[in-house]
Amino acid sequence: MNTQLLDALTTIVKEKGISQEVLVEALEAALVSAYKRNFNQAQNVRVDFNVETGTIRVFARKEVVDEVDDSRLEISLEEARRINPNYQVGDIVEIEVTPKDFGRIAVQTAKQVVTQRVREAERGVIYAEFIDREEDIMTGIVQRTDSKFIYVSLGKTEALLPVSEQMPNETYKPHDRIKVYITKVEKTTKGPQIFVSRTHPGLLKRLFELEVPEIYDGTVEIKSVAREAGDRSKISVHSDNPEVDPVGACVGPKGQRVQAIVNELKGEKIDIVRWSADPVEFVANALSPAKVLDVIVNEEEKATTVIVPDYQLSLAIGKRGQNARLAAKLTNWKIDIKSQTEAERLGIYPREQSALLDLKDEHMNNEDEYDPTFDLSENEIE
């Protein structure tokens, strides 16, 4: 029986990667509890498990005292010196009290401890793997749904997709393969709990990293993302290499790259705009596909007033204010949009020195009509 126990422990150590010292320590602690529970003992005991022979011995630990009050915990000096003449008051004497049938109890306890330790070790491996994948993207398979979560298999474990993180334009069926963004990994008593999202802006960013090699290798950088999941998103991109068109790289040949992302997000519209350190240029780009006449910047309040042609006002604002709202999130600037007629009435347009004049000279041919969005309307993918 002891040989079988040793063989089992050795196998567990090799296959599961659990330290033998940790396993033996846990086994000894469990055997102490088993001894007290099965033999109704309240005394202090120590269990010694010999990993070479497989023998298990139980020792009662008693303190040497002049006068014994509790024989389960104490031993008289006279009796202790019968065991060893060198004992003094305050020393601890260990007396073997191994029951005859303790081997059977030990094997049962060992099975429970090994099973528990293996489960804990596997949970630890899963936690270590997924804690490093927070804010990363993975492909999962929908397992089942209830009123609170969709349960997504990520291979070794299941992740939770809360209702609040599900896209409103999607339905999820068992065995569907979906890409999810890992938002949080928690260590609980029942093992690691992994929360994922389909609505997080980080999902869009990671999808572009997968589809666009220039983003993955750092040639093109995603500066910011604004998203209303399932409906419309905007991303701003930039490249330090003047020979690289960051917008074109993200769109891809015939729009193939961005279209793959749109398909993954079930038709979510995506505007790709050019990032700029100049808030005038950046805000004008962010309001794509609307054309912008002027941008007035208030640095103190981090606010802008944007002037657009009358016929572009509704396009600039967007359905239920969505275009303006996303542009504000993307740029982190407050945006107040006014039509050309209203701006002229208020006397704020035209200005003698518009901040967009320099951009006009830089980005248009002499015969072309100036478009401060640099024709980014072509980059709106549906």
C-alpha positions, 0 to 999 in steps of 0.5 A, spaced: 500 500 500 505 504 501 509 503 495 502 504 491 502 511 495 509 513 493 508 511 486 502 515 485 506 521 488 511 520 484 507 520 478 503 526 480 510 530 481 512 528 474 506 529 470 503 535 473 509 539 475 507 539 483 513 540 487 514 533 492 516 538 498 509 541 497 505 535 496 508 531 502 507 538 506 500 538 504 499 530 505 502 531 512 498 537 514 491 533 512 493 526 515 494 530 522 487 533 521 485 526 519 488 523 525 484 528 530 477 527 526 478 519 526 480 518 533 477 523 537 484 526 539 485 533 541 492 533 542 498 536 538 500 531 533 505 531 528 505 526 522 512 524 519 511 521 512 518 518 509 518 519 502 523 513 501 520 508 504 513 510 504 512 509 512 507 514 516 508 515 523 504 519 528 507 523 534 504 526 540 507 532 542 507 534 549 510 539 553 515 538 559 512 541 566 512 540 573 505 538 574 501 536 569 494 539 568 492 536 561 495 529 559 494 530 552 498 536 552 503 535 557 508 530 560 511 530 567 518 532 568 519 525 571 516 521 566 520 525 560 526 523 563 524 516 563 525 517 556 531 521 555 534 524 562 536 530 558 529 533 558 528 539 561 521 543 563 519 547 557 522 542 552 517 538 547 517 530 547 514 526 541 511 520 543 509 515 537 502 514 537 500 511 530 494 507 530 494 500 527 489 501 522 492 508 520 494 506 513 487 505 510 485 512 513 492 515 510 491 512 503 484 515 503 486 522 505 492 522 500 487 521 495 483 527 497 490 531 498 493 529 491 486 530 488 486 537 491 493 539 490 492 537 482 486 541 481 490 547 485 496 546 480 492 546 474 488 552 476 495 556 478 497 554 471 491 557 467 491 563 472 498 564 470 497 563 463 491 568 462 493 573 467 499 575 462 493 575 456 489 581 459 488 586 454 489 581 449 485 578 444 483 570 443 478 566 439 473 562 443 467 557 442 460 559 444 458 553 449 452 556 452 448 562 454 444 564 460 441 571 463 447 574 465 453 571 461 455 567 455 460 562 456 466 562 451 471 556 451 478 558 450 481 551 450 483 550 458 478 554 461 471 557 460 471 565 459 464 569 461 462 574 456 457 579 460 450 581 457 453 588 458 459 586 453 455 583 448 454 587 441 447 589 440 447 587 433 449 580 434 446 573 436 450 568 439 449 560 438 453 554 441 459 552 437 460 559 434 467 561 433 468 569 436 474 573 437 474 576 444 478 581 448 480 579 455 478 584 460 480 581 467 482 575 470 481 574 477 483 568 482 477 565 486 476 559 490 473 556 485 479 557 480 481 563 475 475 567 472 476 570 466 472 576 463 471 577 456 468 583 451 466 584 444 464 591 445 471 594 448 475 599 444 481 594 445 478 589 441 478 593 435 485 595 436 487 588 437 483 586 430 487 591 426 494 589 429 492 582 427 490 584 420 495 590 418 502 588 418 505 595 419 501 596 425 504 589 428 511 591 426 510 598 429 511 602 422 504 605 423 501 606 430 494 607 433 493 613 437 486 613 439 480 609 438 473 611 439 467 606 439 460 605 439 460 597 439 455 594 433 454 601 430 460 605 428 467 606 430 473 611 429 480 610 429 486 615 429 493 612 426 500 615 425 506 613 422 513 617 423 515 614 416 513 619 411 513 614 405 508 610 409 500 612 408 498 610 415 490 610 413 492 606 406 495 601 410 489 600 415 484 600 409 488 595 405 488 593 397 481 594 395 479 595 402 480 588 404 484 589 411 479 593 414 473 589 411 475 583 414 475 587 421 468 589 419 466 582 417 468 580 424 464 585 427 458 584 424 458 590 419 460 595 424 462 602 420 469 604 421 472 611 420 480 611 419 483 618 420 489 621 420 492 623 427 495 629 428 499 633 434 495 639 431 488 639 434 486 643 428 488 638 423 486 632 428 479 635 430 478 636 422 480 629 420 476 626 426 469 629 423 470 625 417 466 624 412 464 631 413 468 637 410 470 642 415 471 650 414 475 652 420 476 650 427 477 655 433 481 652 439 480 654 446 486 651 449 484 653 456 478 649 456 480 644 451 474 645 447 474 647 439 468 650 435 468 647 428 465 651 422 462 646 417 458 648 410 450 649 411 449 642 407 454 638 411 451 640 418 447 634 419 453 629 416 458 632 421 453 632 427 451 625 425 445 620 427 443 622 434 450 626 434 454 620 433 459 622 429 461 628 433 460 624 439 465 619 437 470 625 434 470 628 441 472 621 444 477 620 439 481 627 440 479 628 447 477 635 445 470 638 446 467 639 439 461 644 438 459 644 431 456 650 427 454 651 420 457 657 416 451 661 416 450 661 424 458 662 424 457 668 420 451 671 424 456 670 430 461 674 427 466 668 428 467 666 421 470 667 416 477 669 420 483 673 417 487 668 419 484 661 419 488 655 422 486 651 416 489 656 411 496 652 412 493 646 411 490 648 405 496 650 402 500 644 404 494 639 401 491 641 395 493 642 388 491 649 385 485 647 381 482 642 387 477 644 392 480 644 399 478 638 403 481 638 410 479 631 411 484 629 405 478 625 402 478 620 408 470 619 406 473 614 402 475 610 408 469 610 411 467 602 411 460 599 411 
